[in-house]
Amino acid sequence: MEYYVRLTAQDRLMVQAPNKFVDAAHAVGDRVHLHWPAQASLVLADDGGSTG
């Protein structure tokens, strides 16, 4: 499953999570808490392009 989590008005984070039928899916507007090991992170550079 992929979620797009809004951090600020300009920043969002794309989260990939295993699709488990026992876990309820999150709806738009739900508050969530995120955590992950540092080695599972991938940071992409801003290319300066528009986001609109």
SEKOLVEX-84420 format. One line per 3 residues: number of its first residue (from 1); their letters; for each residue x, y, z of N, C-alpha, C. Coordinates in Angstrom, 2 decimals, decimal comma, always signed. Last residue first. Layout:
<recs>
NUM = A = X/Y/Z/X/Y/Z/X/Y/Z; ... $
</recs>
This chain:
<recs>
52 = GTS = +3,29/+21,68/-9,22/+1,89/+21,84/-9,58/+1,61/+21,24/-10,86; +5,91/+21,78/-8,54/+5,16/+20,64/-8,02/+3,70/+20,69/-8,46; +8,72/+22,57/-10,67/+7,45/+22,92/-10,02/+6,74/+21,65/-9,58 $
49 = GGD = +12,17/+21,81/-9,83/+11,00/+21,87/-10,70/+9,75/+22,22/-9,94; +14,32/+21,37/-8,21/+13,96/+22,75/-8,47/+12,76/+22,91/-9,37; +14,86/+18,84/-7,42/+15,40/+19,24/-8,72/+15,04/+20,67/-9,09 $
46 = DAL = +15,90/+17,74/-4,35/+14,92/+18,61/-5,00/+15,54/+19,08/-6,31; +16,94/+14,34/-3,93/+17,25/+15,77/-4,03/+16,13/+16,51/-4,74; +15,58/+11,93/-1,74/+15,78/+12,39/-3,11/+16,02/+13,89/-3,10 $
43 = VLS = +16,38/+9,38/+0,47/+16,15/+10,82/+0,33/+16,49/+11,22/-1,09; +15,23/+6,61/+1,98/+15,75/+7,04/+0,69/+15,38/+8,51/+0,54; +15,64/+4,30/+4,71/+15,29/+5,61/+4,17/+15,92/+5,85/+2,81 $
40 = AQA = +16,43/+2,12/+6,09/+15,30/+1,91/+5,18/+14,88/+3,21/+4,50; +18,32/+2,89/+7,90/+18,80/+2,21/+6,69/+17,67/+1,92/+5,70; +16,78/+3,89/+10,03/+17,49/+4,82/+9,15/+17,91/+4,14/+7,85 $
37 = PWH = +13,58/+2,34/+10,47/+15,03/+2,34/+10,67/+15,71/+3,24/+9,64; +10,71/+4,35/+11,31/+11,38/+3,38/+10,47/+12,86/+3,42/+10,78; +7,47/+5,72/+11,94/+8,82/+5,42/+12,40/+9,39/+4,34/+11,49 $
34 = LHV = +4,67/+7,86/+12,41/+5,56/+7,12/+11,52/+6,89/+6,88/+12,21; +1,30/+8,09/+13,17/+2,65/+8,22/+13,70/+3,54/+7,32/+12,86; -1,51/+9,95/+11,89/-0,70/+8,74/+11,98/+0,65/+9,08/+12,62 $
31 = RDG = -4,84/+10,95/+11,54/-3,53/+11,24/+12,11/-2,79/+9,92/+12,26; -6,77/+11,06/+8,53/-6,37/+10,33/+9,74/-5,02/+10,85/+10,23; -7,16/+12,30/+6,09/-7,41/+13,08/+7,30/-7,05/+12,37/+8,59 $
28 = VAH = -8,16/+9,43/+4,39/-7,73/+10,82/+4,26/-8,11/+11,57/+5,52; -7,56/+6,42/+6,34/-8,38/+7,28/+5,48/-7,78/+8,68/+5,41; -5,72/+3,39/+6,35/-5,92/+4,74/+6,86/-6,71/+5,56/+5,85 $
25 = AAD = -6,88/+0,03/+6,81/-6,29/+1,07/+5,97/-6,59/+2,43/+6,60; -6,12/-2,22/+9,46/-7,09/-1,32/+8,82/-6,34/-0,29/+7,98; -4,64/-5,38/+9,13/-4,46/-3,97/+9,46/-5,51/-3,14/+8,73 $
22 = VFK = -5,21/-7,82/+8,03/-5,54/-7,65/+9,44/-5,39/-6,20/+9,89; -4,25/-7,74/+5,45/-5,70/-7,68/+5,63/-6,09/-7,48/+7,09; -1,59/-5,74/+4,55/-2,03/-6,81/+5,45/-3,53/-6,67/+5,68 $
19 = NPA = +0,68/-4,69/+2,56/-0,77/-4,79/+2,49/-1,20/-5,99/+3,31; +3,36/-2,78/+3,92/+2,82/-4,07/+3,49/+1,28/-4,05/+3,52; +3,79/+0,55/+2,66/+3,56/-0,36/+3,78/+3,03/-1,68/+3,24 $
16 = QVM = +5,42/+3,48/+1,86/+5,00/+2,17/+1,35/+4,91/+1,23/+2,54; +4,81/+6,90/+1,72/+5,07/+5,75/+2,59/+4,57/+4,49/+1,90; +5,97/+10,02/+0,98/+5,33/+8,85/+0,40/+5,77/+7,65/+1,23 $
13 = LRD = +5,28/+13,07/+2,49/+6,12/+11,90/+2,52/+5,35/+10,74/+1,92; +5,36/+16,58/+1,83/+4,65/+15,32/+2,07/+5,64/+14,19/+1,94; +5,26/+20,08/+2,31/+6,01/+18,83/+2,35/+5,10/+17,63/+2,60 $
10 = QAT = +3,67/+22,36/+2,45/+4,47/+22,13/+1,25/+5,10/+20,74/+1,19; +2,36/+22,22/+4,89/+1,58/+22,61/+3,71/+2,33/+22,32/+2,42; +3,85/+19,19/+6,20/+3,55/+20,62/+6,26/+2,72/+20,94/+5,03 $
7 = LRV = +3,27/+16,47/+5,80/+4,06/+16,90/+6,95/+3,84/+18,37/+7,24; +1,05/+14,14/+4,64/+1,37/+15,56/+4,62/+2,07/+15,92/+5,92; +1,71/+11,15/+3,10/+1,50/+11,76/+4,41/+1,95/+13,22/+4,34 $
4 = YYE = +0,38/+8,88/+1,08/+1,06/+10,17/+0,99/+0,71/+10,93/+2,25; +0,88/+5,38/+0,88/+0,21/+6,50/+1,52/+1,04/+7,74/+1,25; +0,45/+2,28/-0,65/+1,16/+3,55/-0,64/+0,27/+4,60/+0,00 $
1 = M = +0,84/-1,17/+0,00/+0,00/+0,00/+0,00/+0,89/+1,23/+0,00 $
</recs>
